[in-house]
Amino acid sequence: MPRKWEPLPALEELKEYYEYEPNTGKMLLKKKRCNSDASRINKQVGNLRKRDKRLVWTITHKGSNYYLSRIIWLLMTGVDPGPLHVEHKNRNPEDNSWGNLRLATACENGWNQPSKGFTKRKDSGKYRARISVNNKRIHLGNFNTEKEAREAVEEAKKAYHKDFACFDLE
């Protein structure tokens, strides 16, 4: 089940406390949020944490935790991403550089994840190829070889997933 998103703090408030370096993806602290922040001024803030099976950068601001990429999106565009995901194009959560971030729906975010898209059937020995598009599974066919199945999946990903297509195998 997807997480419910919460609105981000006001843009003006975030600009008061943080400075983002678009080329490096680093978020620096400009102003103390609490007494323990005195030694953190002009230093990188955020924590790389394991959430489920993946790593995510988070930031704690006034007692609430936020994904760092969402804060970055708001600082750079002035727009809260709302229910959309701020996704890393290269799937590297440690790379928060501006050129690596984009908005994505939950489906698009899933398309940018490694998956083979085919399995070997036990009953026939053929390879069944499928992809998902907008929460619907599309059957691409049964193939005699793994290579044929892989090619069918790649062509379908190019056609349906477009810029969000991921060709890394799981």
C-alpha positions as CSV (number, residue, x, y, z in Angstrom):
1,M,0.0,0.0,0.0
2,P,1.5,3.4,-0.9
3,R,2.4,5.8,1.8
4,K,0.1,8.8,2.2
5,W,2.0,12.0,1.4
6,E,2.1,15.0,3.7
7,P,2.4,18.6,2.5
8,L,5.9,20.0,2.9
9,P,6.8,23.0,5.0
10,A,6.5,26.4,3.5
11,L,9.0,27.3,0.8
12,E,10.1,30.5,2.5
13,E,10.8,28.5,5.7
14,L,12.9,26.0,3.9
15,K,14.9,28.7,2.1
16,E,15.6,30.2,5.5
17,Y,17.2,27.0,6.8
18,Y,18.7,25.2,3.8
19,E,20.8,25.8,0.7
20,Y,20.8,23.2,-2.1
21,E,23.8,22.7,-4.4
22,P,22.2,21.5,-7.7
23,N,25.4,20.1,-9.2
24,T,26.4,18.0,-6.2
25,G,23.0,17.3,-4.8
26,K,24.1,18.3,-1.3
27,M,21.8,20.1,1.1
28,L,23.5,22.5,3.5
29,L,22.3,23.9,6.7
30,K,22.2,27.7,6.7
31,K,20.6,28.4,10.1
32,K,20.2,26.5,13.4
33,R,17.0,24.6,13.8
34,C,17.8,23.8,17.4
35,N,20.7,24.1,19.9
36,S,22.5,21.0,18.7
37,D,22.7,22.4,15.2
38,A,25.4,25.0,16.1
39,S,28.2,22.7,14.8
40,R,26.3,21.8,11.6
41,I,26.0,25.3,10.0
42,N,27.3,25.2,6.4
43,K,27.6,21.4,6.5
44,Q,25.6,18.7,4.7
45,V,22.4,17.6,6.3
46,G,20.2,14.5,5.8
47,N,20.5,10.9,6.6
48,L,20.8,8.0,4.2
49,R,18.4,5.3,5.6
50,K,17.3,1.9,4.6
51,R,13.5,1.9,4.0
52,D,12.1,-1.5,3.1
53,K,14.7,-2.8,0.6
54,R,16.0,0.5,-0.6
55,L,18.1,3.4,0.5
56,V,16.5,6.9,0.8
57,W,17.8,10.3,1.9
58,T,15.7,11.8,4.6
59,I,15.8,15.1,6.5
60,T,14.3,15.9,9.8
61,H,12.8,19.4,9.9
62,K,11.1,20.6,13.1
63,G,10.3,17.1,14.3
64,S,9.0,15.7,11.0
65,N,10.8,13.4,8.6
66,Y,10.7,14.2,4.9
67,Y,12.3,12.7,1.8
68,L,15.2,15.0,0.8
69,S,14.3,14.7,-2.9
70,R,10.9,16.2,-2.2
71,I,12.4,19.1,-0.3
72,I,14.8,19.7,-3.1
73,W,12.0,19.7,-5.7
74,L,10.1,22.3,-3.7
75,L,13.3,24.5,-3.3
76,M,14.1,24.3,-7.0
77,T,10.6,24.7,-8.5
78,G,8.6,26.4,-5.8
79,V,6.0,23.6,-6.2
80,D,5.2,20.9,-3.6
81,P,5.2,17.6,-5.6
82,G,2.0,16.5,-3.8
83,P,1.1,12.8,-4.4
84,L,3.7,12.5,-7.2
85,H,7.1,10.8,-6.5
86,V,10.4,12.6,-7.0
87,E,12.3,9.9,-8.7
88,H,16.0,9.4,-9.3
89,K,16.5,8.8,-13.1
90,N,19.6,6.6,-12.5
91,R,18.0,4.8,-9.6
92,N,20.8,5.9,-7.3
93,P,19.3,7.3,-4.2
94,E,22.6,8.9,-3.2
95,D,22.6,11.1,-6.3
96,N,20.3,14.0,-5.5
97,S,21.8,16.2,-8.2
98,W,19.1,18.3,-9.9
99,G,19.6,16.7,-13.4
100,N,18.9,13.3,-11.8
101,L,15.5,14.1,-10.3
102,R,12.1,14.1,-12.0
103,L,8.5,13.8,-11.1
104,A,6.8,10.4,-11.6
105,T,3.5,8.7,-10.9
106,A,3.6,5.6,-8.7
107,C,3.4,3.5,-11.9
108,E,6.2,5.4,-13.7
109,N,8.3,5.0,-10.6
110,G,7.8,1.3,-10.7
111,W,8.7,1.1,-14.4
112,N,12.2,2.5,-13.5
113,Q,13.0,-0.6,-11.4
114,P,15.0,-3.6,-12.6
115,S,12.9,-6.6,-13.7
116,K,13.4,-9.3,-16.2
117,G,9.8,-9.3,-17.4
118,F,9.9,-13.0,-18.3
119,T,9.9,-16.4,-16.7
120,K,10.4,-20.0,-17.8
121,R,7.2,-22.0,-17.8
122,K,7.5,-25.4,-16.1
123,D,4.7,-26.9,-18.2
124,S,6.0,-26.1,-21.7
125,G,9.6,-25.0,-21.1
126,K,8.8,-21.8,-23.0
127,Y,9.5,-18.3,-21.7
128,R,6.4,-16.2,-20.8
129,A,7.0,-12.4,-21.3
130,R,4.8,-9.8,-19.6
131,I,5.1,-6.2,-18.5
132,S,2.8,-3.9,-16.4
133,V,1.3,-0.7,-17.7
134,N,-0.9,1.4,-15.4
135,N,-1.4,-1.5,-13.0
136,K,-2.5,-3.8,-15.8
137,R,-0.4,-6.8,-16.9
138,I,0.2,-7.1,-20.6
139,H,1.0,-10.6,-21.9
140,L,3.6,-10.3,-24.7
141,G,3.6,-14.0,-25.6
142,N,5.4,-17.3,-25.1
143,F,8.9,-17.6,-26.6
144,N,11.2,-20.6,-27.4
145,T,14.3,-18.8,-26.1
146,E,15.3,-16.5,-23.3
147,K,16.7,-14.1,-25.9
148,E,13.4,-13.8,-27.8
149,A,11.5,-13.1,-24.6
150,R,14.1,-10.5,-23.5
151,E,13.8,-8.7,-26.9
152,A,10.0,-8.7,-26.7
153,V,10.1,-7.2,-23.2
154,E,12.6,-4.5,-24.2
155,E,10.5,-3.5,-27.2
156,A,7.4,-3.3,-25.1
157,K,9.2,-1.3,-22.4
158,K,10.4,1.2,-25.1
159,A,6.8,1.5,-26.4
160,Y,4.9,1.7,-23.2
161,H,7.3,3.0,-20.5
162,K,9.2,5.4,-22.8
163,D,11.6,7.6,-20.7
164,F,11.0,5.5,-17.5
165,A,11.9,2.2,-19.1
166,C,14.6,0.2,-17.2
167,F,16.6,-2.3,-19.1
168,D,18.6,-3.7,-16.1
169,L,17.8,-7.2,-15.3
170,E,16.9,-8.2,-11.8
